[in-house]
Amino acid sequence: MEDIMILLFLLCSSFCSFAQSFDSKHIATAAEPLDFILQDHALKSLLFHRQRNETGTLYEIKLPASLSGMDVSYVRLRSKTLWRKGANFSSFQIPSRTLPMPYVKRVVIMYQDLGNLSYQLYNHTVPGYSLVSSVVGFRVYDASNPTTGNVRKLDFNTSEAPISVRFPNLKFPRGAKCASFGVSNGKVSVGEISVGNVCHTRSYGRFSVVIPKRKKAVGVWVWWGVGSVTVLLVSFIGMVLVKIIKVKRLDEMEMQMEEGSVDLETVWIGYSKMPCATVTRTHPNLENAGLST
């Protein structure tokens, strides 16, 4: 079953890498197989190390080779500790006075860094933007009775205080913004980065840093080349048209001479044959020449 789900996830990731845009339904559908796989591995790790797990300690989850490049970890916390101190693990800082919703005594927070798979799964999901960081996220589960195999998903009530998302190894370029990918509803939102290069959220999900896509600038030499070719082409077409008009006019003159009632002689001028009319002189009237007045 695990191999089948991994295969489904990889197929979904391949499809997403070729897509140019995604709506909310597509994003949610693409994220569900991955969430199922990570949840399954987190539960297995939690149950396997249950006797040695210490509350408040971050544990790394071993993933199959097909998901190499991702970093996934989890921490178990008491709800009263979350209320008093909050939680500051991985890329997320959860403020104090936070409680799970619905309320349970213990929670498991699973942290995710999708690594290289971020670009395969999410790079085309924000229209007009591209990723400049990996996608990180977290989910919350009920840790009261994990042996049942049916772990309940939870949310956080942070008493209106934001959860901070940090990207410590990232040099933020100009125009960078925070992107949020809702896991449950697939909603994508883009917001401003706060002072200190921090993104904020009030709920679980996945997050990244994006920048606007730049249009490729065309070099001046390209425009010069296009202009030169255009001028040459127009000049050539003009010369051809002038030549055609001249030849057509000569043909029309020859046709008119052949069809006319007046016979015209022709002479050669250079290499061109031109029409020439016969010269006729008017003779004097000889009948009245010898008469005198």
C-alpha positions, 0 to 999 in steps of 0.5 A: 500500500505504501509503494502505491501511495508513493507512486501516486505522489510521484505521478502527481508531482510529475504532472504538476511540474508540467502545468502552467497554472493550478487552481485550488482544487488541483493544489489540494489534490496534489498535496493529499497523497504527500500528507497521507505518506508523511502522516503514516511515517510519522505515526510509525516512528512515533509508535516505534520510539514511544518508550524512548520519546521525550516530550519536547524533543524533536525527532527526525523521521526516516523516509523512503529513498523515493522521498529523499531530499525532504526533511520531516520531524516531529515533537510531542508536547503537552497542551499546558506547556504549549499554553505557557511557552509556545513552541520554537522548533524547526522553521516555526515559532508558535507563540505562547497562549496557544491551544489545540482545537479541539482541545486535547492533553497532548499534541504531535507537531510534524514539521516538513521541509520539502527540499527539492520536491518543492519545485516539482510540486509547487513552483507553478501554483502561484501565477506570476511568481516563482519559488526562491526557497523550499516549501516548509510546513507543519501539521498538528495531530492528537497524541492522546492515543496514537496506538489506534492508528487513526490519528486525529488532525487538529488546528491551533488557536493562537489567541490572535497572535501570529505564528512566525515562519523563518527561512534562516539560510535564505538571502531575500531578493528584492520584491520577495513575498510570502506564499501560503499554500493551504493544505486542506482547501488548497488556497494560495495567498501571497503577502508581504514579508515582515521586518526581519524577513519573517512570514506570518500565519495563524494556521497550519499549512505550507509556506515559501518565499516567491518573487515576481517572474521577470519578462525576458528583455530583448537586447538592442542588437536584436532590435537593430538586426530586425530593423535592418532586415525589415529595411532590406526586405522593403527595399527589395520588394520596392525594386521588384515592383518598380521593375514589374511596372516598367515591363508592364507599361512597355508591353501595353505600348507594344500591344497598342501599336500592334492593334492601332490603324497607324503603322509605325516604324520601329528603331533600336535605341540601345537595347530597347526597341522603340516606336517611331512614326514616318515623317510626311512632308506637305507638297505645294499646290502646283495648279495655282503656281503659274497664275498671276494676279 
